[in-house]
Amino acid sequence: MSWRAITYDWSQVRAFLATAEEGSLSAAARALGQTQPTLSRQVTALETQLGVTLFERGPRTMILTESGREMLVHARAMRDSAMKLSFIASGQSEEISGEVSITSTDLFAVHTMPPILRALREEHPNLRIHVLTSNQLQDLTRRDADIAIRHTRPMQAELIGKQVGTIDAYLYAHRSYLDHKGRPETPADLAQLDFIGFEAANVVLPVLSSMGLPASEANLPITTTSGPLYLELVKSGLGISILTRDAVEAVEGMEKVFPDAEPIEVPVWLVTHRELRTSRKIRVVFDAIADGLRKEL
């Protein structure tokens, strides 16, 4: 190879590429963090070295010549190779790898996460996913988890979220409970029945109140923070629950308390820390979960 034939340097090519893609020297200078005169000198030097005119210069714009358009194809290839070299040099291979932690309620994770994680593993085999199944809100501001699936909009300024959909929930009870206590015909009948509390009374009661259903802490003889136990308590005929169709479809004997009632719409939010969103690894996982949940919900 004749090394002496390469008489220009990468900074000149980068100046040309930025000017071509940004459309003007001023815009390219802002993108590269350089001054406009410096950038202009680099472009002119490249034209001199190559012996061609790359731009037709207007008062506000730089228009590529035919030689410039041909050069642009090769400059972009050089840019891509230079980026790969930078990734390797800094230990940041374009391959997505390392650990990402996700927190979700346990019942929701059971019914939605397996196909999403399978697709992620197939696409990025060196990625390690740690799923924290908890019904307590993990503190993303303290980095207890990288990404959270929540059912309320994030309120902290340092968190960013995207609502990816809603899930429909209904009042369910096991046949054995309804056979014993009777099937309510009106909301007023619920005042005499038991509900299984999830996390605490202050989580369930506002939902029931928003539906116009009379209930108080006296209607919640049992509460739990465990999703699987919550489902087992309902299966055992201990009270009425608020559950999604996915959670009960494989459970024999579960009935909707009011078959014709409108669903309780539960929002699904995907949340991460604002700073982490700039991480390519986090962005890839965040977007994959968002796409997967949209298909699942």
C-alpha positions in Angstrom: 0.0 0.0 0.0 1.2 3.5 -0.8 0.9 5.4 2.5 2.1 8.6 0.9 -1.0 8.7 -1.3 -3.1 9.5 1.8 -2.3 13.3 2.1 -5.4 14.3 4.1 -6.3 13.6 7.7 -9.5 12.4 9.3 -10.4 15.8 10.8 -10.7 17.2 7.3 -13.0 14.3 6.2 -15.0 14.8 9.4 -15.4 18.5 8.7 -16.6 17.7 5.1 -19.0 15.0 6.4 -20.5 17.2 9.1 -21.0 20.1 6.6 -22.6 17.8 4.1 -25.0 16.3 6.6 -25.8 19.6 8.5 -26.2 21.7 5.4 -24.0 24.6 6.3 -20.7 25.5 7.9 -22.4 27.2 10.8 -24.6 24.2 11.7 -21.6 21.8 11.2 -19.5 24.0 13.5 -22.1 23.9 16.2 -22.5 20.1 15.8 -18.7 19.6 16.2 -18.1 22.2 18.8 -15.7 24.1 16.5 -15.5 27.6 15.1 -16.9 28.2 11.6 -13.5 29.6 10.3 -11.7 26.5 11.5 -14.2 24.2 9.8 -14.0 26.2 6.6 -10.2 25.9 6.5 -10.5 22.1 7.0 -12.9 21.7 4.1 -10.8 23.9 1.9 -7.7 21.9 2.8 -9.4 18.6 1.9 -10.5 20.0 -1.5 -7.0 21.2 -2.2 -5.5 17.8 -1.2 -8.0 15.9 -3.4 -7.9 18.4 -6.2 -11.7 18.6 -6.5 -14.4 21.0 -5.5 -16.8 19.3 -3.0 -19.2 22.2 -2.4 -20.9 25.0 -4.3 -20.8 27.7 -1.7 -23.9 29.9 -1.2 -24.5 32.7 1.2 -26.1 30.5 3.8 -25.8 26.9 2.5 -23.2 24.5 1.1 -24.4 22.4 -1.8 -22.6 19.2 -2.7 -21.1 19.0 -6.2 -21.2 15.7 -8.1 -17.7 14.9 -6.7 -18.9 15.8 -3.3 -21.8 13.4 -3.5 -19.5 10.6 -4.5 -17.1 11.5 -1.7 -20.0 11.5 0.8 -20.6 7.8 0.4 -17.0 7.0 1.3 -16.8 9.5 4.1 -19.8 7.9 5.8 -18.1 4.5 5.5 -15.0 6.0 7.1 -17.2 7.6 9.9 -18.8 4.2 10.7 -15.4 2.5 10.8 -14.0 5.3 13.0 -16.9 4.9 15.4 -16.3 1.1 15.7 -12.7 1.8 16.4 -13.6 4.2 19.1 -15.9 1.7 20.7 -13.2 -1.0 20.7 -10.6 1.4 22.1 -12.8 2.4 25.0 -14.1 -1.1 25.7 -17.6 -0.2 24.5 -18.3 -2.7 21.8 -21.4 -2.1 19.8 -22.5 -5.4 21.1 -25.0 -5.0 23.9 -23.7 -6.7 27.0 -23.7 -6.4 30.8 -26.5 -6.4 33.4 -29.8 -4.5 33.3 -32.2 -4.7 36.3 -35.9 -4.5 35.8 -38.5 -4.3 38.6 -42.2 -5.3 38.2 -45.0 -6.6 40.3 -44.8 -10.3 40.5 -48.1 -11.3 38.9 -47.6 -8.8 36.0 -44.0 -10.1 35.5 -45.2 -13.7 35.4 -47.8 -13.1 32.6 -45.8 -10.6 30.4 -42.1 -10.9 30.8 -41.1 -14.4 29.5 -41.7 -13.7 25.8 -40.1 -10.2 26.1 -37.0 -11.6 27.8 -36.8 -14.5 25.2 -36.7 -12.0 22.4 -34.1 -9.9 24.2 -31.8 -12.9 24.8 -32.1 -13.9 21.2 -31.2 -10.5 20.0 -28.5 -9.8 22.6 -27.1 -13.0 24.0 -24.5 -11.3 26.1 -27.1 -9.3 28.0 -27.8 -10.3 31.6 -31.3 -9.4 32.9 -32.1 -9.3 36.6 -35.8 -9.1 37.3 -36.9 -7.9 40.7 -40.4 -9.1 41.4 -41.7 -6.8 44.1 -44.9 -5.0 44.7 -43.0 -2.3 46.6 -42.0 0.6 44.4 -38.2 0.3 43.9 -36.4 3.6 44.3 -35.0 4.3 40.8 -33.5 7.6 42.1 -31.2 5.4 44.3 -30.6 3.0 41.4 -32.3 0.1 43.1 -33.2 -0.9 39.6 -32.5 0.4 36.1 -36.0 0.1 34.6 -39.4 -0.2 36.4 -42.8 -1.3 35.2 -45.3 0.7 37.2 -49.0 1.3 37.3 -48.8 5.0 38.1 -47.1 8.0 36.4 -43.7 8.8 37.8 -43.7 12.1 39.7 -40.0 12.6 40.5 -38.3 15.1 38.3 -35.3 12.8 37.7 -37.4 10.0 36.3 -38.8 9.7 32.8 -41.6 7.4 31.9 -43.6 6.2 28.9 -47.2 4.9 29.2 -47.1 1.8 27.0 -50.8 0.8 27.5 -53.4 -0.3 29.9 -54.6 -3.6 31.3 -58.2 -4.4 32.1 -59.0 -5.7 35.5 -62.3 -7.0 37.0 -63.8 -8.1 40.3 -63.2 -11.9 40.5 -64.1 -14.4 43.1 -63.9 -18.2 43.3 -67.1 -20.2 42.7 -66.9 -21.7 46.2 -67.0 -18.2 47.8 -69.9 -17.0 45.7 -71.8 -20.3 46.3 -71.3 -19.8 50.1 -71.9 -16.0 50.3 -74.3 -15.5 47.4 -73.8 -13.7 44.1 -74.2 -9.9 44.5 -76.7 -8.3 42.1 -76.0 -4.7 42.9 -73.0 -2.7 44.2 -74.7 -2.2 47.5 -74.6 -6.0 48.0 -70.8 -5.8 48.2 -70.9 -4.1 51.6 -71.6 -7.5 53.2 -68.8 -9.4 51.4 -65.1 -9.8 51.9 -62.3 -8.5 49.7 -58.7 -9.7 49.6 -56.4 -6.6 50.1 -53.4 -6.2 48.0 -50.4 -4.5 49.7 -52.6 -2.5 52.1 -56.2 -1.3 52.4 -55.2 2.1 51.0 -54.4 0.5 47.7 -57.7 -1.4 47.2 -60.2 0.9 48.8 -59.7 3.9 46.5 -60.2 1.6 43.4 -63.4 0.3 44.8 -64.5 3.8 45.7 -63.9 5.0 42.2 -66.2 2.3 41.0 -68.9 3.5 43.3 -68.7 0.4 45.4 -69.2 0.6 49.2 -66.3 -0.9 51.1 -64.2 -0.1 54.2 -61.3 -1.7 56.0 -63.9 -3.9 57.6 -64.3 -5.6 54.2 -60.6 -6.4 54.0 -60.0 -9.2 56.6 -56.8 -10.3 54.8 -54.1 -8.3 52.9 -50.9 -9.5 51.3 -48.0 -8.0 49.4 -47.5 -11.2 47.4 -49.1 -11.6 44.0 -49.0 -15.4 43.9 -50.4 -15.6 47.5 -53.1 -13.1 46.6 -54.2 -15.3 43.8 -54.1 -18.4 46.0 -56.2 -16.7 48.7 -58.9 -15.9 46.1 -58.7 -19.5 44.7 -59.3 -20.7 48.2 -62.6 -18.9 48.5 -61.5 -16.3 51.0 -62.9 -13.2 49.2 -63.3 -11.0 46.2 -60.3 -9.8 44.2 -59.3 -7.3 41.6 -57.5 -9.3 38.9 -56.8 -9.3 35.2 -58.2 -11.9 32.8 -54.7 -13.2 32.1 -54.1 -13.9 35.8 -57.3 -16.0 36.2 -57.9 -17.6 32.8 -56.0 -20.8 33.8 -57.7 -21.0 37.2 -60.7 -23.3 37.3 -63.7 -21.9 39.1 -63.0 -18.2 38.9 -66.0 -16.0 38.1 -66.5 -12.3 37.4 -68.6 -10.9 40.2 -70.4 -8.6 37.8 -70.1 -10.2 34.4 -71.4 -7.1 32.4 -69.4 -4.5 34.4 -66.9 -2.2 32.6 -63.3 -3.1 33.2 -61.0 -1.3 35.7 -58.4 0.3 33.4 -54.9 0.0 35.0 -52.2 2.1 33.3 -48.8 0.5 32.5 -45.8 2.8 32.7 -42.2 2.1 31.8 -39.9 4.2 33.9 -36.1 4.8 34.1 -33.8 7.4 35.6 -33.2 10.4 33.3 -29.4 9.9 33.3 -29.6 6.2 32.5 -31.7 6.9 29.4 -28.5 8.1 27.7 -27.0 4.6 28.1 -27.3 2.6 24.8 -27.7 -0.6 26.8 -30.6 0.8 28.8 -32.2 2.4 25.7 -32.2 -1.0 23.9 -33.8 -2.8 26.8 -36.2 0.0 27.6 -37.4 0.1 23.9 -37.6 -3.7 23.7 -39.8 -3.9 26.8 -42.0 -1.1 25.5 -42.5 -2.8 22.2 -43.1 -6.2 23.8 -45.6 -4.8 26.3 -47.5 -3.0 23.5 -47.9 -6.4 21.8 -48.9 -8.2 25.0 -51.4 -5.7 26.4 
